[in-house]
Amino acid sequence: MQSSDTLNRILKTVIFSGIFLLPFIPFIIAQSMFFPFITGKNFVFRILVELIFAGWIILALRDVRYRLKFSWILGALAVFVGVVTVADIFGEDFLRSFWSNYERMDGLITLLHLFAFFMVAGSIMNVKRLWIRFLQTSLGASVLISIYGIFQLLGKIVINQGGVRVDATFGNATYLAAYLLFHTFFAAFLFAQKNTPNWLRIVYGGAMALHIFILFNTMTRGALLAFLGGAMLTALLVALTPAPKSFSVSSPSGRGFTGEQIKIKKYAIGVLIGIVCIVGVFAVFKDTRVIRESDLFGRLASISLETGNSRFMVWGMAWQGIKEHPILGWGQDNFIIAFSKHYNPRMYTEEPWFDRAHNIIFDWLIAGGFMGLISYFAIFLALLYAIWFYPKRRASSLELQNGEQPPSEASFSVYEKSILTGLLAAYLFHNLFVFDNVVSYIFFFSVLAFIHGMSTETAPRVLHYFRFKDTSVERKEFMSQLAGPLVLIVLILSLYTLNIKHIVGNRAFLGAINMRSVQEAGTSEARDAALQEKLRLFQKSLGSGFLGKMETREQLIQAATNLSGAPISQVVKQEFFTLARTEMRKQITETPENLRPRMFQSSLFMQYRLFDEAIIELEEAVQISDKKQDMHYLLASAYLNVGNIEKAILAGKHAFELEEENTKARKIYASLLIRADRSSEAEELLSVLNESNYLSDESIIGAYASIGNFERLISLWKGQVEKDPNNIQARISLSAAHLESGQRGQAIIELEKAIELDPEFKEQGEYLIGEVKAGRNP
């Protein structure tokens, strides 16, 4: 019996240690891995969860007190996980839905680990004081993260993403903002605890102030609005909540407020008025010079419907995808397929690819359809029910550890309820513009487990898992001894297959794309040997499992593309090309509806002058979706290189007609018309543009040069020089046009004028003049 108790204590120590290590995951930056701010945090989280989950299973078999109990939060979360699992299985690409990629490290595997963490924490952290300790631990860690941000503001530590937006150890200001949002409300929750010493409240208040300061310096507009909205909702709930039954300040109804409660309500009203006044004053002065020139306030002042235009277009594409798969969606991490199929040509000024809708509603609609979204919001309904409406439960028949009373509705004060509700509202609002990452997920699921533990059903409605009909000590001991080795075997397998194997692959991938050893090679033999090693690392990464395989294939394509014109042996070059081509063909076969792999493959073919193969790939791509201009640009170039100018013009015309405001498409279409000796049509197309927008455009210059119309080039550049005589680049371009037309004397004159205008150009200009005088075309 004593040995049994000892084993239970060891298991609890392991589990509690793992749980209390989770708040320190944000400190991890895995410099030896690809996406160092993402992958390291995720792998450590998964490993810790697998360890504590294995320990919890054995402990739950041995001690009934630590078995999972039912709550509506558990029910809603289980349904959500079940729906998403089914959606992933029947989605567009199950492997991607399960594993995600290095950049996001999301997917079903992460959701299952989060659910496992919820079950463990919700079972073993079964008294409020443990959660208070957890929140205190996490708050202490967040203060250190904020201090790290202070050093970034002071210039002592580099801001990882560049610019002035603080990102601490997250590498992304938006991720840091979500983290600070949680911990600002955690500090408020701890501040609101009864019997908290004044000195400790000062510490919590200082932590809140520090977090708010750093939150503002992340300049994440959605998070700032979410914080203000959550704070207002918290204050409003405190101010409007009816008085509890009280004997301190009585009323005829038997209800009343204590003097302290009245004071807090006044503070809440003051907070409401203060936030409204601050927002109002900012709205009045947001167009002033002081506000506009401030990095922080200028970014806030720029909030408008226009700034969200790209998001609205992405949401529109998401909606088109949702209509295609409304019930269960496309599966997690498959938004890029819907994005490809329903691309909006007006997105030409934005990033070429989106893998998220950047909105929690559309993201879950895409991932799990309406069933996924409804089950997701059911979690929040269950949370609100548990916080505000859950009735008092009769005492549990189970004897709780250390004489703690069973959790009940009274476990949360009015202030705690208001703060938790404000946090949930802020979290939801923030996610209307971004998406979760593993750190925000950890703390959201921590909140879920906390509230679950405070709202579980009491006997006889408790749902005990791992319950045996024969509850004798001998039987339980036998079952735990039998389960122990099995759990250990599964744990070892999961640690290797889900983590270690992919960590090795990730490190190999990072080594493969780091070309320093190639650049430092002193001889051609050493360079070829270094490249052979890179090829081996690519193969090792590709053989380590599905996670990151798409990213590895894309980087392999880029490496092969960059090597196409490099001074290396043809054998090495061919090996890179063959492996890249083969792997991307596998990717296309695995995800035929995804245009991105086809774009990479066709770009590789173009670089190696395999234009016919590029045409085949691109023609298949436009059958899937013909709305992405970049595909038509490549297709036009491929047709041009095989001498089919008419089809090249048709491809260019299609790209232009998709969105006529697209200047790049207009210039490419015009350049193709020029090459077909249809200059009048091209000039008409270009007439709506300012000449400075296309005079230096390589496609236009190359087109006129290809038909030998240097006089037109000279005319265009002369016009530019007349408008801006001090434009050095225009004079150099005019000189080049004169040179190509055989007017060497005029070419020299323009170069001499450029030297007069810019003395720094003298050395280069005199070299060019010397080349021209020598009869060469530099």
Secondary structure, 3 states (H helix, E strand, C coil): CHHHHHHHHHHHHHHHHHHHHHHHHHHCCCCCCCCCCCHHHHHHHHHHHHHHHHHHHHHHHHCHHHCCCCCHHHHHHHHHHHHHHHHHHCCCCHHHHHHCCCCCCCHHHHHHHHHHHHHHHHHHCCCHHHHHHHHHHHHHHHHHHHHHHHHHHCCCCCCCCCCCCCCCCCCCHHHHHHHHHHHHHHHHHHHCCCCCCHHHHHHHHHHHHHHHHHHHHCCCHHHHHHHHHHHHHHHHHHHHCCCCECCCCCCCCCECCCHHHHHHHHHHHHHHHHHHHHHHHHHHHCCCHHHHCCHHHHHHHCCCCCCCHHHHHHHHHHHHHHHHCCCCCCCCCCHHHHHHHCCCHHHHHCCCCCCCCCCHHHHHHHHHHHHHHHHHHHHHHHHHHHHHHCCCCCCCCCCCHHHCCCCCHHHCCHHHHHHHHHHHHHHHHHCCCCCCCHHHHHHHHHHHHHHHHCCCCCCCCCCCCCCCCCCCHHHHHHHHHHHHHHHHHHHHHHHHHHHHHHHHHHHHHHHHHCCHHHHCCCCHHHHHHHHHHHHHHHHHHHCCCCCCHHHHHHHHHHHHHHHCCCCCCHHHHHHHHHHHHHHHHHHHHHCCCCHHHHHHHHHHHHHCCCHHHHHHHHHHHHHHCCCCHHHHHHHHHHHHHCCCHHHHHHHHHHHHHHCCCCHHHHHHHHHHHHHCCCHHHHHHHHCCCCHHHCCCCHHHHHHHHHCCCHHHHHHHHHHHHHHCCCCHHHHHHHHHHHHHCCCHHHHHHHHHHHHHHCHHHHHHHHHHHHHHHCCCCC
